[in-house]
Amino acid sequence: MAFNAWARRLALGLCGLAFALGTFALDARALWGDEAFSVWASKQSALALIGGLDAQPPLYHLALGLARALWGETVFAVRFLSVICAVLLVAVGARLGWRIGGPCAAMPVAGLLALSPLLLYYAQEARMYAPGALLAGAAMLVVRERLLTARPSVLSWAGYAVLALSALLTHYYTAGVLLINGLATGIAALRRRRLWAWLITHAAIAALFLAWFLGLQSRYVARSAAGAGRIVPSVEDIALNFGVGINGLLFGMRASESTTPIALGLFGLAVLSALRYRRGDALLIVGWVAASLSLVSLTAARSGIVGDFNPRYYLFALLPLTLAAAGWLGRGTPRAAWLRVVAALPGLAMAGAAAVGLGQLFDLSWQKSRYDALVATIRARAQAGDAVVMVNSDQFALLDYYGPLELPTWIVGNDLLSKAPDEVKQMLIRFAADKRRIWLVNYGWAMLLGPRSPVEEALAARGARVAAEGFQDAALALYDLQVAAGEGPFEAHSVRFGGQITLIGLRSRAQHYAPGQAVTLDLVWRAERKPEADYTVFMHLRRADDGAQIAALDSPPQHGTAPTSGWSPGQVITETRAVPIPPDALAGEYHVVIGLYQYPSFERLAIDGQGTTEYLAARVRVTHRLGSQDRPRSNAHTP
């Protein structure tokens, strides 16, 4: 009795540990796109969610709406529901371990769940994975504790039906666990010759779920099937994804590829440990693990119907896998010392993997998204006459959470961008007609587009990019539509860099600027021979009196659309470059210097015959008031 009381207190302490780890720095990282979508979806009506607003089932978004009403709208608040679900899963795991293997199994199960890097990762994310794992785990517990007994009550069957249906309406991949539950309870009911309760329960679950799914969600399946090359993934994809998934399941979402063999070995050891339990429990545990992993493996892959794979889909196998790992302790600790070591090995090994994963998880310098910082940058630097253009309409949810920007904003629809690029250009011309500057946000897949996407091509034709910065899942650029349109005199030059590339001319758009504007040059390059590498052009603005640098903008030629390694001998490349003048810049004379270097070594090309790597391209003056004759002219036109 004393040992049992001690085990219960330890299990409760492990729940407290899971809560502490889950809430630690819970709001240190910004919401990313899927989380922001969940928050947005939770604001919609219940009828809209049930009616198929999203490809995912609706229950999590409905629960998140209630959680927001209870706890608020902060990042901490919207993620707190997942923390609570992860802590409850630890408690469920301890209870299930106790029922199957006694207190000696309950403690390692609770410990492994409390320290699981994969579970803690999704305890700190406003998505449906931790809630789904909790509901699946609770369904396992009810099956083992209530429905496999001699005479399960009607209330037990009803409770299980609610849990099973809730799990399916939270995440589809909980179906693997429920399949084994149905099979195990069906065999037990058949043996007792009391099949009617089983039939009614599972008929009700199937009828309610399929009525919703076939009526409202089948279109998503049809769309996925139409876009998939095959329904079942290739054997190569299944094998590759299995290793990646097990590695992520044990070592966490940021697991190194080098730990995959270790993870597979630990997985095999854990599954063998399950055989230590009684035969019925061993079959149940192995079935839960196998069905959960098989359902994912046969559907989620690049060549499968789901179209992608992620280790998070294996999360629903975590609880039975921890049960399996505690199998050697399920009948009490062996007396022989060497057997005690063997008994503890699977759990200790998985705990070691968890420690490695937790070290990566709590690296707070890692960010999945910095959309909050992007929005803050626009707000801090916005001026009168600014506007925002956003490429990839999937970012609307992030803007809804971190916005509004209080600037004219145009979100370019994905379908429009891919199907009607010329129409996008005309729409941009009309949108930018009365604007001075455009903030361009490329988000998600839009960041993979060439810099000369239809939007950027139209902006580059009307203005100069004067700033650029990356924010993890988004990139921000600023186009000044006024400074790029001047008609200064063209000056011939002959400055050869490293015997490969020659600056043959430039045009300075103005000689006088005010703080906050951008010094803009047109540069004309010629390849003397095929360049040996991809070089980056630097353009720095320095004070003439002491040489102090106050601004810079480095990027490959034409902002990456014309890499130097692709130049052919004699080819001429023209580009417009602009470096912004800080708002607090002092009045005086400034020098604009340019050159080329190779990234990431930063080794510069020397100017032939000059013994230097920098060329003084222009002298400009910064004043705090410009006369009309000094202002850069604009060729902006009304469409």
C-alpha positions, 0 to 999 in steps of 0.5 A: 500500500505504501508503494502504491501511494508513493507511485500515485504521488510520483505520477501526479508529480509527473503531471506537474512536470508536464505542465511546467515544461508545457507552459515554459516560454509558451509565448516566446515564439510567434504564432505560425501560419497553421496556428493563426488559421486555427485561431481564425477558424475558431472565430467562425460560427459553429455551423460554418465549421461543421459545414466543412470550412476546413479540410480538418475536422471541426471539434478542435476549432470549436473547443479553441473558440471556447478556450479563447472565451475563457483565457483570452487572445494572447499567444499564451492563451490560445496555446494553453488548451494544448498544454492542458490536453498534454498534461491530461494525456500524461494522467491517462497514460499513468492510469492505463499503465497501472491497469495493464502493468501495475504501478511499476509500469505506470511510472515510466509511462507517465515519465516518458510522456511528460518528457516526450519532445514530440508531445511537448512540441505540440503542447506548445502549438495551437493545433489539434494534435495534443487534443487528438492524442488525449481523446485517443488515449482516453478511448484506449483507457475506457476500452481496457478498463471498462469494455473488456470486463465481464459485463460493461455497462451501457454508460461505459459504451455510451462514454466510449462512443462519445470519446471515439466520435470526438477523436475522429472529429478532432483528427482523422489519424486517430482512426488507427487506435479506434480500429483496434479498439473496435476489433478488441471489443468486438472479439470480447463481445462475441465471446460473451455473446453480448454483441448487441451493445458493440453493434449499436455503439459502433453503428452509432459512431460510424453513422454520425461520423460518416454522415458528416464526413460524406456529406460535407468533407468528401470533396477534400478527399476527392480533390486529394485523390485527383491530385495524387499520382496513386492512392497508396504511396510507393514502397520507397516513400513508405520506408523513408517516411517510417524512419523519419517518423520514428526518429521524430516520434522519439527525438522530436520534430527537429531530430537530426537524420543521424539519430534515425538508426538509434530511433529505429533500434529503440522502437524495436526494443520497445515493441519487444518489451510489450511481449512481457505483458499478458498476451491479451494486453501485449496484442492490444498494445502492439495493435495500437502501435501498428494500426496507428503507424500503418494508417499514416504510412499507407496514406501520407506521403508525397506519392499518397492521397494526403500528399505529404508526411510529417512525424506529427502524424505518429503522435497517436502511437506515442501512448501505446509505444510508452506502454510497450517500453514499460513492458519489462516492468509490467509484472514487477521488478525482477530480483536478479540485478542483470534482469533489473538492468534489462527491464529498465533499458527500453525506458531509460533509452527512450528517456535519453532520446527525450532528453536530446529532443528537449534540448532542441525544443527549448532552444528559444532562438529557433523560430518557426515564424516571425510574422509578428516582427514583420508586422512590427517593422512595417508599423515602425517604418511606415510613412504617409503614402505607403501601402502593403501588397501581400503575395500568397493569400494563405497569410490572411490568418496571420494578418488577422491575428497580428494586424491590422496594419492601418495601411492600404493593403492588397492580398494577391489571391493565389489562384489569380497569381498563378492563372492571370499574371498579366491581370495581376500586373494591371491590378498592381498598377491601379493599386499603386497609382497614388502611392509613394512606397509599397511594402511587399510581403512574400509568404510561404510558397511565394518565397520560393518564386523567382524575385521577378514574380508578376508582382515584383516585376511590376513593382521593379518597373515602377520603383526601386527596392530600397530594403529587404529582410527575411522573417523565417516564413515571410520576406519583406521588401520595400519599393520606393516608387518615387526615387526610381523614376529620375532621369539623371545623366548616364556616365560611362565608366570602366571598372573591372573587378577580378578580370571577370566583371566590368562596371561600364556605366552608371546613372545617379538619379539625384545629387541631393536627398533628405533623410528617409529617402533612398540613394538610387543608382542605375548600374550597367555591368558587362561580363568580360568572361564567364564569372567563376562564381555567383557574386553579391553586389554591395552598395554602401552609404558612408559619411565623407568626413570620417568614412562611417557607414550609415546604410547598406543594401547587398544582394545578387544582381537584379535581386537574384534574377541574374546570378553571375554564374550564368553570365556569358562573355560580353553579356550586359546586365543593367540593374537599379539599386537603392540604399535607404538613408536613415531618418536620423542621418545628419546633413552633409556629404556622403559617398556611395561605394560599390563592389562584389563579393562571394557569399558566404566567404565574403571574399571580395573581387579586387579592382584591376590595377587599383589595389582596392575592392571598392569603387566610389560610384557617387557623391551625394548630399543629404539635406533636411530640406530639398528644393524642387530642383533637387527632388528626384522626378517621377515617371509614375503614371495613372493606368 
